[in-house]
């Protein structure tokens, strides 16, 4: 009993220790549950005058937050405010490449469940590879690169989406394999933004407050301008070039949508860091535990969805039929409880631990070589 209690105390302290930022875990937990809500809840388009629609913030923005946090995590894994160099950097790049391969393989397995969602993991894997040559850069060039991608790439993305390569079953298969629902040429901007954030001391209270203010301001301006230029169309996403580029609709890839989503992600992360500086961090431990193992939580919710749908409906692909079962809260609560218990009693998430061990095995650290006197 004493050993078990000691293990729980150690694991709980691990999620609040000096080597970990609780606010990042909280933001990850919100992103994972937000993506589940976007899939399973029938939410009307956002209207400031109608509080019943405010939950629409999860649509599109949850996955953007998830991508930004991927960049933050990569930055923290590679030195944070002091990027690693030399042999350590080469090892880190090799291990990230192994993680990317693991994420891609897991993503394909989740796609094969037939659950009607665009699995983000294949795109995530490609974004990890895109990050590899950027790991030496400091915050200033990273912020500039992220801004350039997010402001320029929507104009190219609208053209890329219209290429005939996506036509037919073969094109649809290619899109699934590379996660084109989250197109990496554009979504690289979110990852690079996260890298930039991870290269500054965002845990500092003033920096976190600046992220909230700047991110919130950018988001409101972007969505406001986008709303004036391209009013929401009930029939769906715009099919003309100018309409797509100026769209604010979730996953449209328009300039206002991606810039607004990036600002939203900055504000949420900054707010989560600030909240975790208060006693509320104790109450939020279950969400932080979920965010400490985002890959496990994301995978678990899709597997639970697949199993439940198969038992209740006889198939996994009927989205409207599954939504009619009101599954969001049972799945969300179950995933949070499972992650909390695992974090308390066993520590690191199972899939996170597996990827860590695999990357260390395939890309072991090379001991520093001391030159001999005759060299």
NORJOJO-V972336 format. One line per field, one symbol per residue. ss: DSSP state (H for helix, E for strand, - for the rest). A space follows every 50 residues. Layout:
ss=???
//
This chain:
ss=-HHHHHHHHHHHHH-------HHHHHHHHHHHHHHHHHHH---------- HHHHHHHH--HHHHHHHHHHHHHHHHH--------HHHHHHHHHHHHHHH HHHHHHHHHHH---------HHHHHHHHHHHHHH----HHHHHHHHHHHH HHHHHHHHHH---HHH-HHHHHHHHHH--HHH-HHHHHHHHHHHHHHH-- ----HHHHHHHHHHHHHHHHHHHHHHHHH-----------HHHHH----- ----HHHHHHHHHHHHHHHHHHHHH----HHHH-HHHHHHH--HHHHHHH HHHHHHHHHHHHH-----HHHHH----HHHHHHHHHHHHHHHHHH----H HHHHHHHHHHHH-------------
//
